[in-house]
Amino acid sequence: MATRSTPTERQKRLGAELRKIRLSAEATTEYAAGLLGIDRTRLSNMESGIRPFSAERIRTLACNYGCTDRSYVEALALMAEGKERGWWERYRGTLSAGLLDIAELEWHGARVRTAQVMHVPGLLQTEEYARAVFAAVLPPLSRLEVELRVAHRMERQQVFDRPEPLPYVAYVHEAALRMPYGGAEATRQQLEHLAAQSERDSIDVRIIPTSVGGFPGAGHALLYADGAVPQLDTVQLDSAHGPEFTGAEAQLTKYRAHLEWMDNAALSPTASRDLIRKVAREL
């Protein structure tokens, strides 16, 4: 199987999970490589995502590692079998790998929850509003770079239009509704779009009103993607140098608690929609 010079986050995650199972079984790389009839360097490359695993090899390793969680093993095998080229690959070489990894994460997620404080979630943005968000980046992006990012962001939204739409929950702070990206008219149109999207069966928009005061995770945007099994959940955080991804259990536990807090503090979907429309009328 061919090597990859730049494995995606999903490919690296698959390798990392197989390494975690091996270490849990206290199996050496020599032992695991021997099971597959390969050398230990190749196995190391597979565990780092540089070389792919086949579903058959995953089942072989899991069996010999004594991993009895069948649902988990089959979820890993399914990750290995998914070799179709995603639409986001058209942007490889023109956009950062991190942006493509976000699209891949959303596409394969069983459910996605997000928390936003400063602007409307990307999957629910209009073109004009997204353009204004990207125009606010420092150092400034060229017009071409802005348009590429806008096009990519709009294509990400197709997760809602496929035969099985992505279940999506957006926790949005009231402050984000009042940030006038692109001016008052662009923001008003964005809020009307947000309210309309929130009426779709697969989309819940929950507003956190300013009256709740401080809340956990207020300093950053959060995306939480459910995997096929809880062990394969992934958290993506925004940072000044690009998106960061983690599947560490301690981090997953922390951000599950953040989202649970937000779910308890946020307005109901109906009350959220009413507030969105109220703010739109005030602009």
CORKA-V760131 format. One record per pair of residues at least 24 apart in sequence whose ideal C-beta (glycine too) atoms are under 10 Angstrom apart, sorted by the first residue. I is the first residue (numbers start at 1). J is the second residue. D is the distance in whole Angstrom. If there is no record, write none. Layout:
i=I j=J d=D
i=I j=J d=D
This chain:
i=1 j=42 d=9
i=1 j=46 d=9
i=1 j=51 d=6
i=1 j=52 d=5
i=1 j=53 d=9
i=1 j=54 d=8
i=1 j=57 d=10
i=2 j=50 d=10
i=2 j=51 d=8
i=2 j=52 d=8
i=3 j=42 d=9
i=3 j=45 d=7
i=3 j=46 d=10
i=3 j=50 d=5
i=3 j=51 d=6
i=3 j=52 d=9
i=4 j=45 d=9
i=4 j=48 d=10
i=4 j=49 d=7
i=4 j=50 d=6
i=4 j=51 d=7
i=4 j=52 d=8
i=5 j=50 d=8
i=6 j=49 d=9
i=6 j=50 d=9
i=6 j=92 d=9
i=6 j=97 d=6
i=7 j=45 d=10
i=7 j=48 d=7
i=7 j=49 d=3
i=7 j=50 d=6
i=7 j=51 d=9
i=7 j=52 d=9
i=7 j=97 d=9
i=8 j=49 d=8
i=8 j=86 d=9
i=8 j=88 d=9
i=8 j=89 d=9
i=8 j=92 d=10
i=8 j=97 d=7
i=8 j=100 d=7
i=8 j=101 d=6
i=8 j=104 d=6
i=8 j=105 d=9
i=9 j=49 d=9
i=9 j=97 d=8
i=9 j=98 d=8
i=9 j=100 d=9
i=9 j=101 d=4
i=9 j=102 d=9
i=9 j=104 d=7
i=9 j=105 d=7
i=9 j=234 d=8
i=9 j=236 d=9
i=9 j=243 d=9
i=9 j=244 d=10
i=9 j=245 d=5
i=9 j=246 d=10
i=9 j=247 d=9
i=10 j=49 d=9
i=10 j=79 d=7
i=10 j=82 d=8
i=10 j=86 d=10
i=10 j=101 d=7
i=10 j=104 d=5
i=10 j=105 d=7
i=10 j=107 d=10
i=10 j=108 d=7
i=10 j=232 d=10
i=10 j=234 d=9
i=10 j=245 d=9
i=11 j=46 d=10
i=11 j=48 d=9
i=11 j=49 d=4
i=11 j=50 d=9
i=11 j=51 d=9
i=11 j=52 d=7
i=11 j=53 d=9
i=11 j=79 d=9
i=11 j=80 d=9
i=11 j=101 d=10
i=11 j=104 d=9
i=12 j=47 d=9
i=12 j=48 d=7
i=12 j=49 d=4
i=12 j=50 d=9
i=12 j=101 d=9
i=12 j=245 d=9
i=12 j=247 d=10
i=13 j=49 d=8
i=13 j=76 d=10
i=13 j=79 d=8
i=13 j=101 d=10
i=13 j=105 d=9
i=13 j=227 d=9
i=13 j=232 d=7
i=13 j=234 d=7
i=13 j=245 d=8
i=13 j=246 d=10
i=13 j=247 d=6
i=14 j=46 d=9
i=14 j=47 d=9
i=14 j=49 d=7
i=14 j=52 d=8
i=14 j=53 d=6
i=14 j=58 d=8
i=14 j=75 d=10
i=14 j=76 d=6
i=14 j=77 d=10
i=14 j=79 d=5
i=14 j=80 d=6
i=14 j=82 d=10
i=14 j=232 d=9
i=15 j=43 d=10
i=15 j=44 d=9
i=15 j=45 d=9
i=15 j=46 d=6
i=15 j=47 d=4
i=15 j=48 d=5
i=15 j=49 d=4
i=15 j=50 d=8
i=15 j=51 d=8
i=15 j=52 d=9
i=15 j=53 d=7
i=16 j=47 d=7
i=16 j=48 d=8
i=16 j=49 d=8
i=16 j=247 d=7
i=16 j=248 d=10
i=17 j=47 d=9
i=17 j=53 d=10
i=17 j=58 d=9
i=17 j=72 d=8
i=17 j=73 d=10
i=17 j=75 d=9
i=17 j=76 d=6
i=17 j=79 d=8
i=17 j=227 d=10
i=17 j=231 d=7
i=17 j=232 d=7
i=17 j=247 d=8
i=18 j=43 d=9
i=18 j=46 d=7
i=18 j=47 d=6
i=18 j=49 d=10
i=18 j=53 d=6
i=18 j=57 d=9
i=18 j=58 d=7
i=18 j=61 d=6
i=18 j=62 d=8
i=18 j=65 d=9
i=18 j=67 d=10
i=18 j=76 d=7
i=18 j=80 d=9
i=19 j=43 d=9
i=19 j=44 d=9
i=19 j=46 d=9
i=19 j=47 d=4
i=19 j=48 d=8
i=20 j=47 d=9
i=20 j=231 d=9
i=20 j=247 d=9
i=20 j=249 d=10
i=21 j=58 d=9
i=21 j=61 d=7
i=21 j=62 d=6
i=21 j=65 d=5
i=21 j=66 d=9
i=21 j=67 d=5
i=21 j=69 d=9
i=21 j=72 d=9
i=21 j=73 d=9
i=21 j=76 d=9
i=22 j=47 d=8
i=22 j=61 d=7
i=22 j=62 d=10
i=22 j=64 d=10
i=22 j=65 d=6
i=22 j=67 d=10
i=23 j=47 d=10
i=23 j=65 d=9
i=24 j=65 d=7
i=24 j=66 d=9
i=24 j=67 d=8
i=25 j=61 d=9
i=25 j=62 d=9
i=25 j=64 d=8
i=25 j=65 d=4
i=25 j=66 d=6
i=25 j=67 d=7
i=26 j=65 d=9
i=27 j=61 d=9
i=27 j=64 d=8
i=27 j=65 d=6
i=27 j=66 d=9
i=31 j=64 d=8
i=31 j=65 d=9
i=32 j=57 d=10
i=32 j=60 d=10
i=32 j=61 d=6
i=32 j=64 d=8
i=32 j=65 d=8
i=34 j=64 d=10
i=35 j=60 d=6
i=35 j=61 d=6
i=35 j=63 d=9
i=35 j=64 d=5
i=35 j=65 d=9
i=36 j=60 d=7
i=36 j=61 d=7
i=36 j=64 d=10
i=52 j=80 d=7
i=52 j=83 d=8
i=53 j=77 d=9
i=53 j=79 d=9
i=53 j=80 d=5
i=53 j=81 d=10
i=54 j=80 d=6
i=54 j=81 d=8
i=55 j=79 d=9
i=55 j=80 d=5
i=55 j=81 d=5
i=55 j=82 d=10
i=56 j=80 d=9
i=56 j=81 d=10
i=69 j=229 d=8
i=69 j=231 d=8
i=71 j=228 d=8
i=71 j=229 d=5
i=71 j=230 d=10
i=71 j=231 d=9
i=72 j=227 d=10
i=72 j=228 d=9
i=72 j=229 d=5
i=72 j=230 d=9
i=72 j=231 d=6
i=72 j=232 d=8
i=73 j=229 d=9
i=74 j=228 d=8
i=74 j=229 d=9
i=75 j=110 d=10
i=75 j=227 d=7
i=75 j=228 d=4
i=75 j=229 d=5
i=75 j=231 d=8
i=75 j=232 d=6
i=76 j=227 d=10
i=76 j=228 d=9
i=76 j=229 d=9
i=76 j=231 d=9
i=76 j=232 d=8
i=78 j=108 d=9
i=78 j=228 d=7
i=78 j=232 d=10
i=79 j=108 d=8
i=79 j=227 d=9
i=79 j=228 d=8
i=79 j=232 d=8
i=82 j=107 d=10
i=82 j=108 d=7
i=87 j=152 d=10
i=87 j=155 d=6
i=87 j=156 d=9
i=87 j=158 d=7
i=88 j=152 d=7
i=88 j=155 d=8
i=88 j=156 d=8
i=90 j=151 d=10
i=90 j=152 d=9
i=90 j=155 d=9
i=91 j=148 d=7
i=91 j=149 d=9
i=91 j=151 d=8
i=91 j=152 d=5
i=91 j=155 d=9
i=94 j=144 d=9
i=94 j=145 d=9
i=94 j=148 d=6
i=94 j=149 d=10
i=94 j=151 d=10
i=94 j=152 d=9
i=95 j=145 d=8
i=95 j=148 d=6
i=95 j=149 d=7
i=95 j=151 d=9
i=95 j=152 d=6
i=96 j=149 d=10
i=96 j=241 d=10
i=96 j=242 d=6
i=96 j=243 d=8
i=97 j=242 d=9
i=97 j=243 d=9
i=98 j=236 d=9
i=98 j=238 d=10
i=98 j=239 d=10
i=98 j=241 d=9
i=98 j=242 d=4
i=98 j=243 d=4
i=98 j=244 d=8
i=98 j=245 d=8
i=99 j=148 d=9
i=99 j=149 d=7
i=99 j=152 d=6
i=99 j=153 d=9
i=99 j=156 d=9
i=99 j=242 d=8
i=99 j=243 d=7
i=100 j=152 d=8
i=101 j=234 d=10
i=101 j=236 d=8
i=101 j=242 d=10
i=101 j=243 d=7
i=101 j=245 d=7
i=102 j=152 d=9
i=102 j=153 d=10
i=102 j=156 d=8
i=102 j=223 d=7
i=102 j=225 d=9
i=102 j=236 d=6
i=102 j=238 d=10
i=102 j=243 d=6
i=102 j=245 d=9
i=103 j=152 d=7
i=103 j=153 d=9
i=103 j=155 d=8
i=103 j=156 d=5
i=103 j=158 d=10
i=103 j=159 d=9
i=104 j=225 d=10
i=105 j=223 d=7
i=105 j=225 d=5
i=105 j=227 d=10
i=105 j=234 d=6
i=105 j=235 d=10
i=105 j=236 d=6
i=105 j=243 d=9
i=105 j=245 d=8
i=106 j=156 d=6
i=106 j=157 d=10
i=106 j=158 d=10
i=106 j=159 d=6
i=106 j=166 d=7
i=106 j=168 d=9
i=106 j=223 d=8
i=106 j=225 d=7
i=106 j=236 d=9
i=107 j=156 d=8
i=107 j=158 d=9
i=107 j=159 d=6
i=107 j=162 d=9
i=107 j=166 d=8
i=107 j=225 d=10
i=108 j=159 d=10
i=108 j=166 d=10
i=108 j=225 d=8
i=108 j=227 d=8
i=108 j=228 d=9
i=108 j=232 d=9
i=108 j=234 d=9
i=109 j=159 d=8
i=109 j=166 d=6
i=109 j=167 d=9
i=109 j=168 d=9
i=109 j=223 d=9
i=109 j=224 d=9
i=109 j=225 d=4
i=109 j=226 d=6
i=109 j=227 d=7
i=109 j=228 d=9
i=109 j=232 d=10
i=109 j=233 d=9
i=109 j=234 d=8
i=110 j=166 d=9
i=110 j=167 d=8
i=110 j=225 d=8
i=110 j=226 d=4
i=110 j=227 d=6
i=110 j=228 d=6
i=110 j=229 d=9
i=110 j=230 d=10
i=110 j=232 d=9
i=110 j=233 d=9
i=111 j=166 d=7
i=111 j=167 d=4
i=111 j=168 d=7
i=111 j=169 d=7
i=111 j=202 d=10
i=111 j=224 d=9
i=111 j=225 d=8
i=111 j=226 d=4
i=111 j=227 d=10
i=111 j=233 d=10
i=112 j=159 d=8
i=112 j=166 d=6
i=112 j=167 d=7
i=112 j=168 d=5
i=112 j=169 d=8
i=112 j=170 d=9
i=112 j=223 d=7
i=112 j=224 d=7
i=112 j=225 d=5
i=112 j=226 d=7
i=112 j=234 d=10
i=112 j=236 d=10
i=113 j=167 d=9
i=113 j=168 d=8
i=113 j=169 d=4
i=113 j=170 d=8
i=113 j=171 d=7
i=113 j=204 d=9
i=113 j=206 d=10
i=113 j=222 d=8
i=113 j=223 d=8
i=113 j=224 d=5
i=113 j=225 d=8
i=113 j=226 d=8
i=113 j=255 d=9
i=113 j=256 d=9
i=113 j=258 d=10
i=113 j=259 d=6
i=113 j=262 d=9
i=113 j=263 d=9
i=114 j=168 d=8
i=114 j=169 d=7
i=114 j=170 d=5
i=114 j=171 d=7
i=114 j=172 d=8
i=114 j=221 d=7
i=114 j=222 d=6
i=114 j=223 d=5
i=114 j=224 d=7
i=114 j=225 d=9
i=114 j=236 d=9
i=114 j=259 d=9
i=115 j=169 d=9
i=115 j=170 d=8
i=115 j=171 d=4
i=115 j=172 d=8
i=115 j=173 d=8
i=115 j=206 d=10
i=115 j=208 d=8
i=115 j=215 d=9
i=115 j=216 d=10
i=115 j=217 d=6
i=115 j=218 d=9
i=115 j=220 d=9
i=115 j=221 d=7
i=115 j=222 d=4
i=115 j=223 d=8
i=115 j=224 d=8
i=115 j=255 d=9
i=115 j=258 d=7
i=115 j=259 d=7
i=115 j=261 d=10
i=115 j=262 d=6
i=115 j=266 d=10
i=116 j=170 d=7
i=116 j=171 d=7
i=116 j=172 d=5
i=116 j=173 d=7
i=116 j=175 d=10
i=116 j=176 d=6
i=116 j=208 d=10
i=116 j=220 d=10
i=116 j=221 d=5
i=116 j=222 d=8
i=116 j=223 d=9
i=116 j=238 d=9
i=117 j=171 d=9
i=117 j=172 d=8
i=117 j=173 d=5
i=117 j=174 d=10
i=117 j=175 d=6
i=117 j=176 d=6
i=117 j=179 d=9
i=117 j=208 d=9
i=117 j=215 d=9
i=117 j=217 d=9
i=117 j=218 d=6
i=117 j=219 d=8
i=117 j=220 d=8
i=117 j=221 d=7
i=117 j=222 d=9
i=118 j=172 d=10
i=118 j=173 d=8
i=118 j=175 d=7
i=118 j=176 d=6
i=118 j=179 d=6
i=118 j=181 d=9
i=118 j=220 d=10
i=118 j=221 d=8
i=118 j=238 d=10
i=119 j=172 d=9
i=119 j=173 d=10
i=119 j=175 d=10
i=119 j=176 d=5
i=119 j=177 d=9
i=119 j=179 d=6
i=119 j=181 d=6
i=119 j=187 d=10
i=119 j=190 d=9
i=119 j=221 d=9
i=120 j=170 d=8
i=120 j=172 d=7
i=120 j=176 d=6
i=120 j=177 d=8
i=120 j=179 d=9
i=120 j=181 d=8
i=120 j=187 d=9
i=120 j=190 d=6
i=120 j=191 d=8
i=120 j=193 d=9
i=120 j=194 d=6
i=120 j=197 d=10
i=120 j=205 d=9
i=120 j=276 d=10
i=121 j=168 d=8
i=121 j=169 d=10
i=121 j=170 d=5
i=121 j=171 d=9
i=121 j=172 d=7
i=121 j=176 d=9
i=121 j=194 d=9
i=121 j=197 d=10
i=121 j=203 d=10
i=121 j=205 d=9
i=121 j=221 d=8
i=121 j=223 d=9
i=122 j=149 d=10
i=122 j=152 d=10
i=122 j=153 d=5
i=122 j=154 d=10
i=122 j=156 d=7
i=122 j=157 d=8
i=122 j=170 d=10
i=122 j=221 d=9
i=122 j=223 d=9
i=123 j=153 d=8
i=123 j=154 d=10
i=123 j=156 d=6
i=123 j=157 d=6
i=123 j=158 d=10
i=123 j=159 d=7
i=123 j=160 d=7
i=123 j=166 d=8
i=123 j=168 d=7
i=123 j=170 d=8
i=123 j=197 d=9
i=123 j=203 d=9
i=123 j=223 d=9
i=124 j=157 d=8
i=124 j=160 d=9
i=124 j=168 d=8
i=124 j=170 d=6
i=124 j=172 d=9
i=124 j=190 d=9
i=124 j=193 d=7
i=124 j=194 d=5
i=124 j=196 d=10
i=124 j=197 d=5
i=124 j=198 d=8
i=124 j=203 d=8
i=124 j=205 d=7
i=125 j=150 d=9
i=125 j=153 d=6
i=125 j=154 d=8
i=125 j=156 d=10
i=125 j=157 d=8
i=125 j=181 d=9
i=125 j=190 d=7
i=125 j=193 d=8
i=125 j=194 d=9
i=125 j=197 d=10
i=126 j=150 d=10
i=126 j=154 d=9
i=126 j=182 d=9
i=126 j=186 d=8
i=126 j=187 d=10
i=126 j=189 d=6
i=126 j=190 d=5
i=126 j=191 d=10
i=126 j=192 d=9
i=126 j=193 d=5
i=126 j=194 d=9
i=127 j=151 d=9
i=127 j=153 d=8
i=127 j=154 d=6
i=127 j=186 d=10
i=127 j=190 d=10
i=128 j=181 d=9
i=128 j=182 d=5
i=128 j=183 d=9
i=128 j=185 d=9
i=128 j=186 d=5
i=128 j=187 d=9
i=128 j=189 d=7
i=128 j=190 d=8
i=128 j=193 d=10
i=129 j=153 d=10
i=129 j=180 d=10
i=129 j=181 d=5
i=129 j=182 d=6
i=129 j=186 d=6
i=129 j=187 d=7
i=129 j=189 d=8
i=129 j=190 d=4
i=129 j=191 d=9
i=129 j=193 d=8
i=129 j=194 d=9
i=130 j=154 d=7
i=130 j=181 d=9
i=130 j=182 d=9
i=130 j=190 d=9
i=131 j=181 d=9
i=131 j=182 d=7
i=131 j=186 d=9
i=132 j=179 d=10
i=132 j=180 d=9
i=132 j=181 d=4
i=132 j=182 d=3
i=132 j=183 d=8
i=132 j=186 d=6
i=132 j=187 d=9
i=132 j=190 d=9
i=133 j=179 d=9
i=133 j=181 d=5
i=133 j=182 d=8
i=133 j=190 d=10
i=134 j=181 d=10
i=135 j=181 d=9
i=135 j=182 d=8
i=136 j=179 d=10
i=136 j=181 d=7
i=136 j=182 d=10
i=137 j=240 d=10
i=138 j=240 d=9
i=157 j=197 d=9
i=159 j=202 d=9
i=160 j=197 d=8
i=160 j=200 d=7
i=160 j=202 d=6
i=160 j=203 d=7
i=164 j=202 d=9
i=165 j=200 d=7
i=165 j=201 d=8
i=165 j=202 d=4
i=165 j=203 d=8
i=166 j=202 d=6
i=166 j=203 d=9
i=166 j=225 d=10
i=167 j=201 d=9
i=167 j=202 d=5
i=167 j=203 d=8
i=167 j=204 d=8
i=167 j=226 d=8
i=168 j=197 d=9
i=168 j=200 d=9
i=168 j=202 d=6
i=168 j=203 d=5
i=168 j=204 d=7
i=168 j=205 d=9
i=169 j=202 d=10
i=169 j=203 d=8
i=169 j=204 d=5
i=169 j=205 d=8
i=169 j=206 d=7
i=169 j=224 d=9
i=169 j=259 d=8
i=169 j=262 d=9
i=169 j=263 d=8
i=169 j=266 d=10
i=169 j=269 d=10
i=170 j=194 d=8
i=170 j=197 d=9
i=170 j=198 d=8
i=170 j=203 d=7
i=170 j=204 d=7
i=170 j=205 d=5
i=170 j=206 d=7
i=170 j=207 d=9
i=170 j=266 d=10
i=170 j=272 d=9
i=171 j=204 d=9
i=171 j=205 d=8
i=171 j=206 d=5
i=171 j=207 d=8
i=171 j=208 d=6
i=171 j=215 d=10
i=171 j=217 d=10
i=171 j=222 d=8
i=171 j=258 d=9
i=171 j=259 d=7
i=171 j=261 d=10
i=171 j=262 d=4
i=171 j=263 d=7
i=171 j=265 d=9
i=171 j=266 d=6
i=171 j=272 d=9
i=172 j=198 d=10
i=172 j=205 d=6
i=172 j=206 d=7
i=172 j=207 d=6
i=172 j=208 d=7
i=172 j=262 d=10
i=172 j=266 d=9
i=172 j=272 d=8
i=172 j=275 d=10
i=172 j=276 d=9
i=173 j=207 d=8
i=173 j=208 d=5
i=173 j=209 d=8
i=173 j=210 d=8
i=173 j=212 d=9
i=173 j=215 d=8
i=173 j=218 d=8
i=173 j=262 d=9
i=173 j=266 d=9
i=174 j=207 d=6
i=174 j=208 d=7
i=174 j=209 d=5
i=174 j=210 d=5
i=174 j=211 d=8
i=174 j=212 d=9
i=174 j=267 d=9
i=174 j=272 d=10
i=174 j=275 d=7
i=174 j=276 d=9
i=174 j=279 d=8
i=175 j=208 d=9
i=175 j=209 d=10
i=175 j=210 d=7
i=175 j=218 d=10
i=176 j=207 d=9
i=176 j=208 d=9
i=176 j=221 d=10
i=176 j=279 d=10
i=177 j=207 d=7
i=177 j=272 d=10
i=177 j=275 d=7
i=177 j=276 d=6
i=177 j=278 d=9
i=177 j=279 d=5
i=177 j=280 d=8
i=177 j=282 d=10
i=177 j=283 d=9
i=178 j=210 d=9
i=178 j=279 d=6
i=178 j=282 d=9
i=178 j=283 d=9
i=180 j=283 d=7
i=183 j=283 d=9
i=184 j=280 d=10
i=184 j=282 d=10
i=184 j=283 d=5
i=185 j=283 d=8
i=186 j=283 d=10
i=187 j=279 d=9
i=187 j=280 d=8
i=187 j=283 d=6
i=188 j=279 d=9
i=188 j=280 d=5
i=188 j=281 d=8
i=188 j=282 d=9
i=188 j=283 d=5
i=189 j=280 d=9
i=189 j=283 d=10
i=190 j=276 d=10
i=190 j=280 d=9
i=190 j=283 d=10
i=191 j=275 d=10
i=191 j=276 d=5
i=191 j=277 d=7
i=191 j=278 d=9
i=191 j=279 d=6
i=191 j=280 d=4
i=191 j=281 d=9
i=191 j=282 d=10
i=191 j=283 d=8
i=192 j=276 d=8
i=192 j=277 d=8
i=192 j=280 d=6
i=192 j=281 d=10
i=193 j=276 d=10
i=193 j=280 d=10
i=194 j=272 d=9
i=194 j=273 d=9
i=194 j=276 d=6
i=194 j=277 d=9
i=194 j=279 d=10
i=194 j=280 d=9
i=195 j=272 d=9
i=195 j=273 d=5
i=195 j=274 d=9
i=195 j=275 d=9
i=195 j=276 d=5
i=195 j=277 d=5
i=195 j=279 d=10
i=195 j=280 d=7
i=196 j=273 d=9
i=196 j=276 d=10
i=196 j=277 d=10
i=198 j=269 d=6
i=198 j=270 d=9
i=198 j=272 d=7
i=198 j=273 d=5
i=198 j=276 d=7
i=199 j=269 d=9
i=199 j=270 d=10
i=199 j=273 d=7
i=203 j=269 d=9
i=204 j=263 d=10
i=204 j=266 d=10
i=204 j=268 d=10
i=204 j=269 d=5
i=204 j=272 d=8
i=205 j=266 d=9
i=205 j=267 d=10
i=205 j=269 d=7
i=205 j=272 d=5
i=205 j=273 d=7
i=205 j=276 d=7
i=206 j=262 d=7
i=206 j=263 d=7
i=206 j=265 d=9
i=206 j=266 d=4
i=206 j=267 d=6
i=206 j=268 d=8
i=206 j=269 d=7
i=206 j=271 d=9
i=206 j=272 d=5
i=206 j=273 d=10
i=207 j=266 d=6
i=207 j=267 d=5
i=207 j=268 d=9
i=207 j=269 d=9
i=207 j=271 d=8
i=207 j=272 d=4
i=207 j=273 d=9
i=207 j=274 d=9
i=207 j=275 d=5
i=207 j=276 d=7
i=207 j=279 d=9
i=208 j=261 d=10
i=208 j=262 d=6
i=208 j=263 d=10
i=208 j=265 d=6
i=208 j=266 d=5
i=208 j=267 d=8
i=208 j=272 d=9
i=209 j=265 d=8
i=209 j=266 d=8
i=209 j=267 d=6
i=209 j=271 d=9
i=209 j=272 d=9
i=209 j=275 d=7
i=211 j=265 d=10
i=212 j=261 d=10
i=212 j=262 d=9
i=212 j=264 d=10
i=212 j=265 d=5
i=212 j=266 d=8
i=212 j=267 d=10
i=213 j=265 d=9
i=215 j=258 d=8
i=215 j=261 d=7
i=215 j=262 d=7
i=215 j=265 d=6
i=215 j=266 d=10
i=216 j=254 d=9
i=216 j=255 d=9
i=216 j=257 d=7
i=216 j=258 d=5
i=216 j=259 d=9
i=216 j=260 d=10
i=216 j=261 d=6
i=216 j=262 d=8
i=216 j=265 d=10
i=217 j=254 d=9
i=217 j=255 d=7
i=217 j=257 d=9
i=217 j=258 d=4
i=217 j=259 d=9
i=217 j=261 d=8
i=217 j=262 d=8
i=218 j=258 d=10
i=220 j=244 d=10
i=222 j=255 d=6
i=222 j=258 d=7
i=222 j=259 d=8
i=222 j=262 d=9
i=223 j=255 d=10
i=224 j=252 d=8
i=224 j=255 d=6
i=224 j=256 d=7
i=224 j=258 d=9
i=224 j=259 d=6
i=227 j=252 d=10
i=230 j=256 d=9
i=235 j=259 d=10
